[in-house]
């Protein structure tokens, strides 16, 4: 499968989940998505960092075509929901999980790109 198709599917899927869960006032789908994205981004960062002189370049490529588009998709979906007057993130436990997951995923992606 082409990597650009995977990137498009990741961005579209994450954006759709983020927008629809905000529009339907569902709290947990985006929280679970952001925590799973944080776990995937952390694992790919650890693989890219490697052990000693060995760096897994495939993990960097996978990170560029999966986690980066998914982060962009979540941001676009939440921004679209906010533009339509829907409060996408609330100040409760699922909202904190969303923010924490997205920050960890963003830190792992940025750290992986700076390797």
N, C-alpha and C positions, 0 to 999 in steps of 0.2 A: 504494500500500500504506500502511496506517495506521502512523504512527510507533511506536505502542505495540506493535504486532505485531513490528516490527523490533527494538525493545528487548527484548521477551520472547524472541525467537529468539536474539538475541545473548547474553543472560544464560543461557538454557537450554543453548545450544550450548557456550559457554565453560565452564560448570559441568560439563556432561557430559564434555567432553574432559578437564578437570582431574581429576575424580573417577575416571573410567575409566582414565586413564593412570597415576594413582597406584595404583589397585587392581590393575592388570595389571603394575605395576612397570616401566612404560615411561618412559624419561627424557626423550626428545626432543620429544614432542608438546606438552607444556606450555611447554618452552623456546622452541619455534618460535612457539607461540601468543602468548607474552608478548612476544617480540621483534617480531612482526607488529603486535601491539596498540600497542607503543611507537612503531613507525613511523607507524601510522595516527593515534595521538593527537598526535604531534609535527607531522605535516602539517596536521591540523585546527587545532592551536594556531597554527601559522604563518599559516594562512589567516585565522583569526579575528583575529590580531594585525594583519594587513594591512600596508599601506604608507601611512604618514602618517596621514591622517584617515579613510581607508577601512578599515572593519572588516567582514569577511564574517560576517553574522549567521547565515547558513545553516550555516556551519562550526560555530558554537557550538551550533546546534540538532542538527546531525549528531553532534557530540561527546556531547551529552546523551542521544541515543537509540542510540548504538552503543558508544562506548568506556566510558562510565560503567556501563551494564549488563554489558558484558563483564568489566570489572574486578570488579564485584560477583559475577558468576557464577564467575569463577576463585577468588575468595576463598571463596565458599560451597562450591565443589567441593573445594577443598583443606581447608577446615575440616571438611567431612563426612568426608573421608578420614582426617583426623587423629582425629576423634571415633570412628571405627571401628578405630583402632589401626594405621592404615597411615601410614608415614612418607612424606609427600607430597614433601618437598624434601630432597635429599641434599646432602652437602658435596662436590660434584665440579663439573666444568665445566658440565653441564646445569643443576645447581642454581644455580650462579652466574649463568647466563644467565637463568634464571627470575626470580631476585631483581632483577637489573639491569634486565631488561625491564619488570617490574612497577613498579619505582621510577621509571623514566623515564616510563612511561605515566601513573602517578599524578601525577608532577610536571607533565606537560603538561596533564592534565585540570584540576588545581588552578589552574595558571597561566591556563588558558583561562577558567575560571570567575571568576577575579579580575579579568579585563579590564574 
